[in-house]
Amino acid sequence: MEKRYHCPVELAVDVIGGRWRPVILAHLKEGAHRYGELRRRMPHVSEKMLVQRLRELEADGLVARHDHGTVPPHVSYSLTEEGLSLAPVLQALYDWGAARLSDAAS
């Protein structure tokens, strides 16, 4: 059954909402990252949660998983074209968060 949205913000929050999805997208906005790099940049997320969120973002068409076919496995993640279209939104969230942190420190 297809979900119905009454406001575009509902759809946006449904797709990129949650605690870790926007953070993953923000890191990938900088460029492709291997799983281990993402894990180091996000020390408070569990491995299970990171894998789960990456799979969800991949299923939603925002993140691409690239298996380089090497041993040991070399897998990297990057934003798809649709994921890249979120760059201004992610930048706005970053700027707002940075300003809020600055105000809190004052």
C-alpha positions as CSV (number, residue, x, y, z in Angstrom):
1,M,0.0,0.0,0.0
2,E,1.4,3.4,-1.0
3,K,1.8,6.0,1.8
4,R,-0.1,9.2,1.3
5,Y,1.5,12.5,2.4
6,H,-0.5,15.7,3.1
7,C,2.6,17.9,3.2
8,P,5.9,17.7,1.3
9,V,7.7,18.1,4.6
10,E,6.2,14.8,5.7
11,L,7.8,13.0,2.8
12,A,11.2,14.7,3.3
13,V,11.3,13.8,7.0
14,D,10.2,10.3,6.2
15,V,13.1,9.9,3.7
16,I,15.9,11.7,5.5
17,G,14.6,11.8,9.0
18,G,15.9,10.0,12.0
19,R,19.0,10.4,14.1
20,W,21.7,9.0,11.8
21,R,20.4,9.3,8.2
22,P,21.1,13.0,7.8
23,V,24.5,12.6,9.5
24,I,25.5,9.8,7.0
25,L,24.2,11.9,4.1
26,A,26.2,14.9,5.4
27,H,29.4,12.9,5.5
28,L,28.8,11.5,2.0
29,K,28.1,15.0,0.7
30,E,31.9,15.5,1.2
31,G,32.6,12.6,-1.2
32,A,32.7,8.8,-1.2
33,H,33.7,7.1,2.0
34,R,34.6,3.5,2.9
35,Y,32.5,1.9,5.7
36,G,35.4,2.2,8.2
37,E,35.8,5.9,7.5
38,L,32.1,6.5,8.2
39,R,32.4,4.4,11.3
40,R,35.3,6.5,12.6
41,R,33.4,9.7,11.8
42,M,30.3,8.5,13.7
43,P,31.7,6.9,16.9
44,H,28.4,6.9,18.7
45,V,26.5,4.8,16.2
46,S,26.5,1.1,16.5
47,E,27.7,-1.1,13.6
48,K,24.3,-2.6,13.3
49,M,22.6,0.8,13.1
50,L,25.1,2.1,10.6
51,V,24.7,-0.9,8.3
52,Q,20.9,-0.7,8.6
53,R,20.8,3.0,7.8
54,L,23.2,2.7,4.8
55,R,21.0,-0.1,3.4
56,E,17.8,2.0,3.9
57,L,19.4,5.0,2.2
58,E,20.6,2.7,-0.6
59,A,17.0,1.3,-1.0
60,D,15.7,4.9,-1.1
61,G,18.0,5.7,-3.9
62,L,20.0,8.3,-2.0
63,V,23.2,6.3,-1.5
64,A,25.2,4.0,-3.9
65,R,27.2,1.1,-2.6
66,H,30.4,0.3,-4.6
67,D,32.0,-3.1,-4.1
68,H,35.5,-2.9,-5.6
69,G,35.7,-6.7,-5.7
70,T,38.9,-7.0,-3.7
71,V,40.1,-9.2,-0.9
72,P,39.9,-8.0,1.8
73,P,36.6,-6.4,0.7
74,H,36.8,-2.8,-0.3
75,V,33.3,-1.2,-0.2
76,S,32.7,2.5,-0.5
77,Y,29.5,4.6,-0.4
78,S,28.6,7.8,-2.2
79,L,25.6,9.9,-2.9
80,T,23.5,9.2,-6.0
81,E,22.3,12.0,-8.2
82,E,19.2,12.2,-6.1
83,G,21.3,12.2,-2.9
84,L,23.4,15.0,-4.3
85,S,20.2,17.0,-4.8
86,L,20.0,17.2,-1.0
87,A,23.3,19.1,-0.7
88,P,21.7,22.5,-0.1
89,V,19.3,21.0,2.5
90,L,22.2,19.3,4.3
91,Q,24.3,22.5,4.2
92,A,21.4,24.5,5.7
93,L,21.0,22.0,8.5
94,Y,24.8,22.1,9.1
95,D,24.8,25.9,9.2
96,W,21.8,26.0,11.5
97,G,23.4,23.5,13.9
98,A,26.7,25.4,13.9
99,A,24.9,28.7,14.7
100,R,22.9,27.0,17.5
101,L,26.1,25.5,19.0
102,S,27.7,28.9,18.8
103,D,24.8,30.5,20.6
104,A,24.8,27.8,23.3
105,A,28.5,28.4,23.9
106,S,27.9,32.2,24.4
